[in-house]
Amino acid sequence: MGLFSSKKEGSFMDVIRCDEQDFLIWKWSPDGQPSRKENAIRYGSSLRVKDGEVAVFVYRQKSGQMQDYIVGPYDETIKTANFPVLTSIVGSAFGGSSPFQAEIYFINLSGIIRRPFFLDGFDLCDFRHPDLQVSATLKGAMTFKIADYKDFIRQYRLIDFDLDDFWGKIKDSMTETIVSAVSQATNQLRIPLVQIQSGLSNISRFVEQMKREEFKNIYKIDIQSVNISNISLDKQSLEYASLWKTTAERDLRINEAETAAGERQMADMQAINAEHYAEALRIQREETQRMQKLASESSHLAAHQINVQGGVAMKAAESLGQMGADMNFGNGGGMNPAGMMTGMMMGGAVGGSMANMMGNMMQNVGQPQPPAPPTGALAEWHVSNSGQQAGPYTMEQLKQLMASGVLTRTSYVWKAGMGGWEQAGNVPEIAMLFETTSPSPGPQTPPPPPGV
């Protein structure tokens, strides 16, 4: 079936219809042969127009060309009621049944026509090397349909319409426009000419969008799609060899530069990561050492306090003793009784201080110690007995101190927010813990406020 074809079998003008399947415009004739002449149509003949078709009756009259349009589906006899123009054409001398002259065209409104095209011997150039043009061939296909059949008829005047000429005009114009569009596509889409096969889908969409409005305005057809399936370059030409060499060398330099840049970036990232990793290890190591030191000092807090205080006392004794030794009476040397007495006094004081520290440590060791607070417990209470302060403790630790007799109602307690020390029995939240108590010892002297 051709794009434009004529029915090969005729009828005696009893039934006017189109049996073509793949057509854009089809002209009916009584004997099935293409003709530029008008046909004598017998009034009362049957007209059948399928859905998606329109039948156009073209009359050539002295007053000018006139048309009747019958849009399918339609299956009736030809009557003046359905053909307004026939009212003034059909002669009344024959009782309204005389023949009339007209040409009948069937136009496909719903079918989409697909036609392949082949373009040979046109030149393309690379957007990077516009002076190197390479000969090319192109294969593809275009699908389209009539946009507005009335505009189409007004433009092409179907009474003088030649179907083969029309298709030839479309193909000639399409060749020119597609060659131009492909050249623009390779430039605007930045597709290297030696890699043009990889960009066929993008080129097809570019050509379709670029030419759709143009074909609609000029040829009154709607482009449905343009599919360029192959673009072949003349690889035997000197132009292609020169383009390949130039492009290959350029691409090689670009690849080498990109590879070197990538290697430098990777090396920089590795160096940065190594520095960050080393810094993280250093911080982790220092934090671990600090935590170990804190844990060691906490577990040997008493001995650490003695060492620190003893060192201070010894240093003070040495300084004062030296000061006493340096003090003499007169300008002579020898024994200095005052210096000796001062040294003995400082030694006794230091010894007494250290003895008191040891005594306090031993006393604390002998007293019951509260257990470690549970995880998440809030230690906030300080306890004072006979001037000795301890804490902070949690409420659970206070209960254990009560059970061991260390904390009694007359013991003084304090936590942040209180104005001063208060006996435990007078603090409501602690007093309720004393369900059973031993006889309270005598009144105690409250310690000075915390921090004094």
C-alpha positions as CSV (number, residue, x, y, z in Angstrom):
1,M,0.0,0.0,0.0
2,G,1.3,3.4,-0.9
3,L,1.1,6.6,1.0
4,F,-1.2,8.0,-1.6
5,S,-3.0,5.3,-3.7
6,S,-6.1,4.8,-5.8
7,K,-8.6,2.0,-5.5
8,K,-7.9,-0.6,-8.1
9,E,-11.4,-2.0,-8.2
10,G,-14.3,0.1,-9.2
11,S,-18.1,0.0,-9.0
12,F,-21.0,1.4,-11.0
13,M,-21.3,4.4,-8.6
14,D,-23.7,2.5,-6.4
15,V,-21.4,2.4,-3.3
16,I,-18.7,5.1,-2.7
17,R,-16.2,3.9,-0.1
18,C,-12.5,3.5,0.7
19,D,-11.2,0.1,1.5
20,E,-7.5,1.2,1.9
21,Q,-5.9,0.5,5.3
22,D,-2.6,2.4,5.1
23,F,-3.3,5.8,3.4
24,L,-3.2,9.5,4.0
25,I,-5.4,10.7,1.1
26,W,-7.2,8.4,-1.3
27,K,-9.1,9.6,-4.4
28,W,-12.1,7.6,-5.5
29,S,-12.9,7.0,-9.2
30,P,-15.6,4.9,-10.8
31,D,-13.3,2.6,-12.8
32,G,-10.6,2.4,-10.1
33,Q,-8.0,4.4,-12.2
34,P,-6.4,7.6,-11.1
35,S,-7.8,10.6,-12.9
36,R,-7.6,14.4,-12.7
37,K,-11.1,14.8,-14.1
38,E,-14.3,15.2,-12.2
39,N,-16.5,12.1,-12.0
40,A,-20.2,11.9,-12.8
41,I,-21.9,10.9,-9.5
42,R,-25.4,9.6,-9.7
43,Y,-27.7,11.2,-7.2
44,G,-28.9,8.6,-4.7
45,S,-25.6,6.5,-4.6
46,S,-24.6,5.1,-1.3
47,L,-21.8,6.7,0.7
48,R,-19.9,4.9,3.4
49,V,-17.3,6.7,5.5
50,K,-15.6,4.8,8.4
51,D,-14.8,6.2,11.8
52,G,-11.6,8.2,11.7
53,E,-12.1,9.2,8.0
54,V,-13.6,12.2,6.3
55,A,-15.0,12.2,2.7
56,V,-14.5,15.4,0.8
57,F,-16.7,16.2,-2.3
58,V,-15.0,18.8,-4.4
59,Y,-17.2,20.6,-7.0
60,R,-15.8,22.9,-9.7
61,Q,-18.4,25.6,-10.4
62,K,-18.3,28.9,-12.3
63,S,-18.6,30.7,-9.0
64,G,-15.5,28.9,-7.6
65,Q,-14.5,25.7,-6.0
66,M,-16.8,24.3,-3.3
67,Q,-16.6,21.4,-0.9
68,D,-18.9,19.2,1.2
69,Y,-17.3,17.4,4.2
70,I,-18.8,14.1,5.5
71,V,-17.1,13.0,8.7
72,G,-17.4,9.3,9.6
73,P,-19.0,7.1,10.7
74,Y,-21.5,7.6,7.9
75,D,-23.5,5.1,5.8
76,E,-26.4,6.6,3.9
77,T,-27.5,7.5,0.4
78,I,-26.4,10.9,-1.0
79,K,-29.1,13.4,-0.3
80,T,-29.4,17.2,-0.5
81,A,-30.2,17.2,3.2
82,N,-26.7,16.0,4.0
83,F,-24.9,17.8,1.1
84,P,-25.7,21.5,1.3
85,V,-23.9,22.2,-1.9
86,L,-25.9,19.7,-3.9
87,T,-29.0,21.8,-3.4
88,S,-27.8,24.3,-6.0
89,I,-26.1,21.7,-8.2
90,V,-28.6,18.9,-8.8
91,G,-30.9,19.8,-11.7
92,S,-34.6,20.1,-10.9
93,A,-35.4,18.9,-14.5
94,F,-34.7,15.4,-13.5
95,G,-36.7,15.4,-10.3
96,G,-33.6,15.8,-8.2
97,S,-32.0,12.6,-9.5
98,S,-29.7,14.0,-12.2
99,P,-25.9,13.2,-12.1
100,F,-23.5,15.8,-10.8
101,Q,-19.8,16.3,-11.3
102,A,-17.5,16.0,-8.3
103,E,-14.2,14.6,-7.1
104,I,-14.3,12.5,-4.0
105,Y,-11.3,12.2,-1.6
106,F,-11.0,10.1,1.5
107,I,-8.7,11.6,4.2
108,N,-7.3,9.5,7.1
109,L,-7.8,11.4,10.3
110,S,-6.9,8.9,13.0
111,G,-4.2,6.7,11.3
112,I,-0.6,7.5,11.8
113,I,1.5,7.2,8.7
114,R,5.0,5.8,9.0
115,R,7.5,6.4,6.2
116,P,11.2,5.5,6.1
117,F,13.7,7.9,4.7
118,F,17.3,7.6,3.5
119,L,19.7,10.4,3.0
120,D,23.0,10.0,1.2
121,G,26.1,12.1,0.5
122,F,25.7,15.0,3.0
123,D,28.5,16.4,5.0
124,L,28.8,16.6,8.8
125,C,31.4,18.4,10.9
126,D,32.7,18.0,14.5
127,F,31.8,20.9,16.7
128,R,35.4,21.0,17.9
129,H,36.8,20.9,14.3
130,P,34.3,22.8,12.0
131,D,36.8,22.8,9.2
132,L,36.8,19.0,8.9
133,Q,33.7,17.9,7.0
134,V,33.0,14.2,6.6
135,S,30.6,12.6,4.2
136,A,27.7,10.7,5.8
137,T,24.6,8.7,5.1
138,L,21.5,8.6,7.3
139,K,18.6,6.1,7.8
140,G,15.5,6.7,9.7
141,A,11.7,6.9,9.7
142,M,9.0,9.5,10.5
143,T,5.5,9.0,11.6
144,F,2.9,11.8,11.0
145,K,-0.7,12.5,10.3
146,I,-2.8,15.4,8.9
147,A,-3.1,18.2,11.5
148,D,-6.3,20.0,10.1
149,Y,-7.9,18.5,7.0
150,K,-9.6,21.8,6.1
151,D,-6.4,23.7,6.3
152,F,-4.8,20.9,4.3
153,I,-7.4,21.2,1.6
154,R,-7.3,24.9,1.4
155,Q,-3.6,24.9,0.9
156,Y,-3.3,22.1,-1.7
157,R,-6.6,22.6,-3.6
158,L,-7.5,19.0,-4.0
159,I,-9.1,19.5,-7.4
160,D,-5.6,19.8,-8.9
161,F,-3.9,17.6,-6.3
162,D,-1.3,15.1,-7.4
163,L,-0.5,12.6,-4.7
164,D,2.9,11.5,-5.9
165,D,4.0,15.1,-6.3
166,F,3.0,15.9,-2.8
167,W,4.9,13.0,-1.3
168,G,7.9,14.0,-3.4
169,K,7.8,17.5,-2.0
170,I,7.6,16.3,1.5
171,K,10.6,14.0,1.0
172,D,12.7,16.7,-0.6
173,S,11.9,19.2,2.1
174,M,12.4,16.6,4.8
175,T,15.9,15.8,3.4
176,E,17.0,19.4,3.6
177,T,15.5,20.0,7.0
178,I,16.8,16.8,8.6
179,V,20.3,17.4,7.3
180,S,20.2,20.9,8.8
181,A,18.7,19.6,12.1
182,V,21.3,16.8,12.5
183,S,24.1,19.3,12.0
184,Q,22.6,21.6,14.6
185,A,22.0,18.7,17.0
186,T,25.6,17.6,16.9
187,N,26.8,21.1,17.7
188,Q,24.2,22.0,20.3
189,L,24.3,18.6,22.0
190,R,28.1,18.6,21.9
191,I,28.3,15.1,20.4
192,P,31.8,14.2,19.0
193,L,31.4,13.2,15.3
194,V,33.4,10.0,15.7
195,Q,30.9,9.0,18.5
196,I,27.8,10.1,16.7
197,Q,26.2,6.6,16.9
198,S,26.0,6.8,20.7
199,G,23.9,10.0,20.4
200,L,21.2,8.9,17.9
201,S,18.3,9.0,20.4
202,N,19.2,12.5,21.5
203,I,19.6,13.6,17.9
204,S,16.2,12.1,17.0
205,R,14.4,14.0,19.8
206,F,16.2,17.2,18.9
207,V,15.1,16.9,15.2
208,E,11.6,16.0,16.2
209,Q,11.2,19.0,18.5
210,M,12.9,21.3,16.1
211,K,10.8,20.4,13.0
212,R,7.4,19.7,14.5
213,E,6.1,23.2,14.3
214,E,7.7,23.9,10.9
215,F,6.1,20.9,9.3
216,K,2.7,21.8,10.8
217,N,2.8,25.3,9.4
218,I,4.2,24.5,6.0
219,Y,2.8,21.0,5.2
220,K,-0.2,20.9,7.6
221,I,0.9,17.6,9.0
222,D,1.7,16.7,12.6
223,I,5.0,14.9,13.2
224,Q,4.4,12.1,15.7
225,S,8.0,10.9,15.9
226,V,11.4,11.0,14.2
227,N,13.6,7.9,14.7
228,I,17.1,8.1,13.2
229,S,18.4,4.6,13.3
230,N,21.8,5.0,11.8
231,I,24.3,7.6,10.7
232,S,27.3,6.2,8.9
233,L,30.5,8.2,8.3
234,D,32.7,7.6,5.3
235,K,35.6,6.1,7.2
236,Q,37.7,5.6,4.0
237,S,37.9,9.4,3.4
238,L,41.0,11.5,4.2
239,E,38.8,13.9,6.1
240,Y,37.7,11.1,8.5
241,A,41.3,9.9,8.9
242,S,42.4,13.4,9.8
243,L,39.4,13.9,12.1
244,W,40.1,10.6,13.9
245,K,43.8,11.4,14.4
246,T,43.1,14.9,15.7
247,T,40.3,13.7,17.9
248,A,42.1,10.7,19.2
249,E,45.2,12.8,20.2
250,R,43.0,15.4,21.9
251,D,41.0,12.7,23.8
252,L,44.3,11.0,24.9
253,R,45.6,14.3,26.3
254,I,42.3,14.9,28.1
255,N,42.2,11.4,29.5
256,E,45.8,11.7,30.7
257,A,45.1,15.0,32.4
258,E,41.9,13.6,34.0
259,T,43.8,10.5,35.2
260,A,46.6,12.6,36.7
261,A,44.1,14.9,38.4
262,G,42.2,11.9,39.8
263,E,45.4,10.4,41.2
264,R,46.4,13.7,42.8
265,Q,43.0,14.0,44.4
266,M,43.1,10.4,45.7
267,A,46.6,11.0,47.2
268,D,45.4,14.2,48.8
269,M,42.4,12.4,50.3
270,Q,44.5,9.6,51.6
271,A,46.9,12.1,53.2
272,I,44.0,14.0,54.8
273,N,42.5,10.7,56.1
274,A,45.8,9.6,57.5
275,E,46.2,12.9,59.4
276,H,42.7,12.6,60.8
277,Y,43.2,9.0,61.8
278,A,46.5,9.8,63.5
279,E,45.0,12.8,65.4
280,A,42.0,10.6,66.4
281,L,44.4,7.9,67.8
282,R,46.4,10.6,69.7
283,I,43.3,12.0,71.3
284,Q,42.0,8.5,72.1
285,R,45.3,7.6,73.7
286,E,45.5,10.8,75.8
287,E,41.9,10.3,76.9
288,T,42.6,6.7,77.9
289,Q,45.7,7.7,79.9
290,R,43.8,10.5,81.6
291,M,41.0,8.2,82.6
292,Q,43.5,5.6,83.9
293,K,45.2,8.3,85.9
294,L,41.9,9.5,87.4
295,A,40.9,5.9,88.2
296,S,44.2,5.3,89.9
297,E,44.0,8.5,91.9
298,S,40.4,7.7,92.9
299,S,41.3,4.2,94.1
300,H,44.3,5.5,96.1
301,L,42.9,8.9,97.1
302,A,43.9,8.6,100.7
303,A,47.5,7.7,99.9
304,H,47.7,10.4,97.2
305,Q,46.5,13.0,99.7
306,I,49.2,11.9,102.2
307,N,51.9,12.0,99.6
308,V,50.9,15.5,98.5
309,Q,50.4,16.9,102.0
310,G,53.5,15.2,103.3
311,G,55.6,16.6,100.4
312,V,54.3,20.1,101.2
313,A,55.0,19.7,104.9
314,M,58.5,18.3,104.3
315,K,59.3,21.1,101.9
316,A,58.1,23.6,104.4
317,A,60.2,22.0,107.2
318,E,63.3,22.0,105.0
319,S,62.8,25.7,104.2
320,L,62.2,26.7,107.8
321,G,65.0,24.6,109.1
322,Q,67.4,26.1,106.6
323,M,66.2,29.5,107.5
324,G,66.9,28.7,111.2
325,A,70.4,27.4,110.3
326,D,71.1,30.5,108.4
327,M,70.2,32.7,111.4
328,N,73.2,33.3,113.6
329,F,74.2,35.8,116.2
330,G,77.0,38.0,115.2
331,N,79.4,37.5,112.4
332,G,80.8,34.2,113.7
333,G,80.0,30.7,112.6
334,G,79.5,27.6,114.6
335,M,76.5,26.2,116.5
336,N,73.3,28.3,116.3
337,P,71.0,27.4,119.2
338,A,68.1,29.5,117.8
339,G,68.4,27.8,114.4
340,M,68.5,24.4,116.1
341,M,65.4,25.2,118.2
342,T,63.5,26.5,115.2
343,G,64.3,23.3,113.2
344,M,63.3,21.1,116.1
345,M,60.0,23.0,116.5
346,M,59.2,22.7,112.8
347,G,60.1,19.1,112.7
348,G,57.8,18.4,115.6
349,A,55.0,20.3,113.9
350,V,55.4,18.5,110.7
351,G,55.6,15.1,112.5
352,G,52.5,16.0,114.4
353,S,50.7,17.0,111.3
354,M,51.6,13.8,109.5
355,A,50.6,11.8,112.6
356,N,47.2,13.5,112.6
357,M,46.8,12.7,108.9
358,M,47.6,9.1,109.4
359,G,45.3,9.0,112.4
360,N,42.4,10.4,110.4
361,M,43.1,8.0,107.6
362,M,43.1,5.1,110.0
363,Q,39.9,6.3,111.7
364,N,38.2,6.6,108.3
365,V,39.4,3.1,107.3
366,G,37.9,1.8,110.5
367,Q,34.5,3.3,109.8
368,P,31.9,1.6,107.7
369,Q,32.0,2.8,104.1
370,P,28.9,3.2,101.9
371,P,28.8,1.0,98.8
372,A,29.3,2.5,95.3
373,P,26.1,4.2,94.1
374,P,24.1,2.4,91.4
375,T,24.4,3.5,87.8
376,G,22.3,6.6,87.2
377,A,21.9,7.4,90.9
378,L,22.1,11.1,91.9
379,A,24.7,11.7,94.7
380,E,23.9,15.0,96.3
381,W,23.8,14.6,100.1
382,H,26.8,15.5,102.4
383,V,26.9,14.2,106.0
384,S,28.8,15.6,109.0
385,N,29.5,13.7,112.3
386,S,31.6,15.4,115.0
387,G,33.0,17.8,112.5
388,Q,34.0,15.2,110.0
389,Q,32.3,15.7,106.6
390,A,31.7,13.1,104.0
391,G,29.8,12.7,100.8
392,P,28.1,13.3,98.5
393,Y,25.8,10.3,98.9
394,T,22.7,9.0,97.2
395,M,19.5,8.3,99.1
396,E,20.3,4.6,98.9
397,Q,23.7,5.1,100.5
398,L,22.1,7.2,103.2
399,K,19.8,4.3,104.1
400,Q,22.9,2.0,104.5
401,L,24.6,4.7,106.6
402,M,21.5,4.7,108.9
403,A,21.5,0.9,109.1
404,S,25.2,1.0,110.2
405,G,24.5,3.7,112.7
406,V,26.8,6.3,111.0
407,L,23.8,8.5,110.1
408,T,21.4,9.3,112.9
409,R,18.7,11.9,113.4
410,T,21.2,14.3,115.0
411,S,23.7,14.0,112.2
412,Y,24.0,17.1,110.1
413,V,23.2,16.9,106.4
414,W,23.4,19.3,103.5
415,K,22.8,19.5,99.7
416,A,22.9,22.2,97.1
417,G,20.0,24.6,97.5
418,M,19.9,24.4,101.4
419,G,20.7,27.5,103.4
420,G,23.0,25.6,105.7
421,W,23.5,22.3,107.6
422,E,20.5,20.8,109.2
423,Q,20.0,17.8,111.5
424,A,18.8,14.7,109.5
425,G,15.7,14.3,111.6
426,N,14.6,17.8,110.7
427,V,14.8,17.2,106.9
428,P,11.5,15.7,105.8
429,E,12.8,13.6,102.8
430,I,15.4,12.0,105.1
431,A,13.4,11.9,108.3
432,M,10.9,9.5,106.7
433,L,13.7,7.0,106.2
434,F,14.2,6.6,110.0
435,E,11.6,3.9,110.6
436,T,13.5,2.5,113.6
437,T,16.2,4.5,115.3
438,S,18.7,3.8,118.1
439,P,18.9,6.3,121.0
440,S,20.2,9.5,119.6
441,P,23.5,10.7,121.0
442,G,23.9,14.1,122.5
443,P,23.5,17.3,120.5
444,Q,26.3,17.9,118.0
445,T,27.8,21.2,117.0
446,P,26.8,22.0,113.4
447,P,29.8,22.3,111.0
448,P,30.4,25.5,109.1
449,P,28.6,25.9,105.8
450,P,30.1,24.0,102.8
451,G,33.0,25.8,101.2
452,V,34.1,27.6,104.4
